Amino acid sequence: LRRLTRHRSSSDFLRPVDAEGAGLRDYRARVASPADLGTVQRRLDEGSYASPQAFAGDVRRTFDNALLYHPETHPTYRQTPPPP
């Protein structure tokens, strides 16, 4: 997680999406379960994950959501690591 959060292209993934502030009116309708690396880190620090699989699922969901919401031409889409 540290490697992901320190990557030069990680800024879009570090905090929850401010859909209202960014004018993304359809974000909540298209992304059913938002995730971000900052929240993942907080949950990890708090010991909230029941298993490594739950932790990995939230990390994957962070990037899956970016691929789901943004078109392939969007900078965030292009910065999203490919699924494993």
C-alpha positions as a Markdown table, in Angstrom:
| # | Residue | x | y | z |
|---|---|---|---|---|
| 1 | Leu | 0.0 | 0.0 | 0.0 |
| 2 | Arg | 2.8 | 2.4 | 0.8 |
| 3 | Arg | 4.3 | 1.9 | -2.7 |
| 4 | Leu | 0.9 | 2.7 | -4.2 |
| 5 | Thr | 0.3 | 5.8 | -2.1 |
| 6 | Arg | 3.7 | 7.2 | -2.8 |
| 7 | His | 3.6 | 6.6 | -6.6 |
| 8 | Arg | 3.7 | 9.9 | -8.6 |
| 9 | Ser | 0.3 | 9.2 | -10.1 |
| 10 | Ser | -1.5 | 8.3 | -6.9 |
| 11 | Ser | -3.0 | 11.7 | -6.1 |
| 12 | Asp | -6.5 | 10.9 | -7.6 |
| 13 | Phe | -6.7 | 7.7 | -5.4 |
| 14 | Leu | -5.6 | 9.0 | -2.0 |
| 15 | Arg | -8.9 | 10.6 | -0.9 |
| 16 | Pro | -12.6 | 9.8 | -1.3 |
| 17 | Val | -14.0 | 11.3 | -4.5 |
| 18 | Asp | -15.8 | 14.6 | -3.9 |
| 19 | Ala | -18.4 | 13.9 | -6.5 |
| 20 | Glu | -20.5 | 17.0 | -5.6 |
| 21 | Gly | -17.5 | 19.3 | -5.5 |
| 22 | Ala | -16.1 | 18.0 | -8.8 |
| 23 | Gly | -19.5 | 18.2 | -10.5 |
| 24 | Leu | -19.7 | 14.4 | -11.0 |
| 25 | Arg | -23.5 | 14.2 | -10.8 |
| 26 | Asp | -23.7 | 10.6 | -11.9 |
| 27 | Tyr | -20.8 | 9.3 | -9.8 |
| 28 | Arg | -22.9 | 7.8 | -7.0 |
| 29 | Ala | -25.3 | 6.2 | -9.4 |
| 30 | Arg | -22.4 | 4.6 | -11.4 |
| 31 | Val | -20.1 | 3.7 | -8.5 |
| 32 | Ala | -22.0 | 1.7 | -5.9 |
| 33 | Ser | -19.1 | 1.2 | -3.5 |
| 34 | Pro | -16.6 | 4.0 | -3.5 |
| 35 | Ala | -13.1 | 3.3 | -2.3 |
| 36 | Asp | -9.8 | 5.2 | -1.9 |
| 37 | Leu | -6.3 | 4.4 | -0.7 |
| 38 | Gly | -6.5 | 6.9 | 2.2 |
| 39 | Thr | -9.5 | 5.1 | 3.6 |
| 40 | Val | -7.9 | 1.7 | 3.0 |
| 41 | Gln | -4.8 | 3.0 | 4.9 |
| 42 | Arg | -7.0 | 4.2 | 7.8 |
| 43 | Arg | -8.8 | 0.9 | 8.0 |
| 44 | Leu | -5.6 | -1.0 | 7.9 |
| 45 | Asp | -4.1 | 1.2 | 10.7 |
| 46 | Glu | -7.3 | 0.6 | 12.8 |
| 47 | Gly | -7.1 | -3.2 | 12.2 |
| 48 | Ser | -10.5 | -3.1 | 10.6 |
| 49 | Tyr | -9.8 | -5.8 | 7.9 |
| 50 | Ala | -10.8 | -9.3 | 8.8 |
| 51 | Ser | -8.5 | -10.8 | 6.2 |
| 52 | Pro | -5.8 | -10.0 | 3.7 |
| 53 | Gln | -8.4 | -10.7 | 1.0 |
| 54 | Ala | -10.7 | -8.0 | 2.4 |
| 55 | Phe | -7.8 | -5.5 | 2.3 |
| 56 | Ala | -6.8 | -6.5 | -1.2 |
| 57 | Gly | -10.5 | -6.2 | -2.3 |
| 58 | Asp | -10.7 | -2.6 | -1.2 |
| 59 | Val | -7.4 | -1.8 | -3.0 |
| 60 | Arg | -8.7 | -3.4 | -6.2 |
| 61 | Arg | -12.1 | -1.7 | -5.8 |
| 62 | Thr | -10.3 | 1.7 | -5.7 |
| 63 | Phe | -8.9 | 1.1 | -9.2 |
| 64 | Asp | -11.8 | -0.8 | -10.6 |
| 65 | Asn | -14.0 | 2.2 | -9.8 |
| 66 | Ala | -11.7 | 4.5 | -11.6 |
| 67 | Leu | -11.8 | 2.3 | -14.7 |
| 68 | Leu | -15.6 | 2.0 | -14.4 |
| 69 | Tyr | -16.3 | 5.7 | -14.1 |
| 70 | His | -13.8 | 7.3 | -16.4 |
| 71 | Pro | -13.5 | 7.0 | -20.2 |
| 72 | Glu | -10.3 | 5.5 | -21.5 |
| 73 | Thr | -9.2 | 8.9 | -22.6 |
| 74 | His | -9.4 | 10.5 | -19.1 |
| 75 | Pro | -6.1 | 11.1 | -17.3 |
| 76 | Thr | -7.3 | 9.2 | -14.2 |
| 77 | Tyr | -8.2 | 6.1 | -16.3 |
| 78 | Arg | -4.7 | 6.2 | -17.9 |
| 79 | Gln | -3.0 | 6.5 | -14.5 |
| 80 | Thr | -5.0 | 3.5 | -13.1 |
| 81 | Pro | -2.8 | 0.4 | -12.7 |
| 82 | Pro | -4.1 | -2.6 | -14.7 |
| 83 | Pro | -5.9 | -5.3 | -12.7 |
| 84 | Pro | -3.7 | -8.2 | -11.5 |
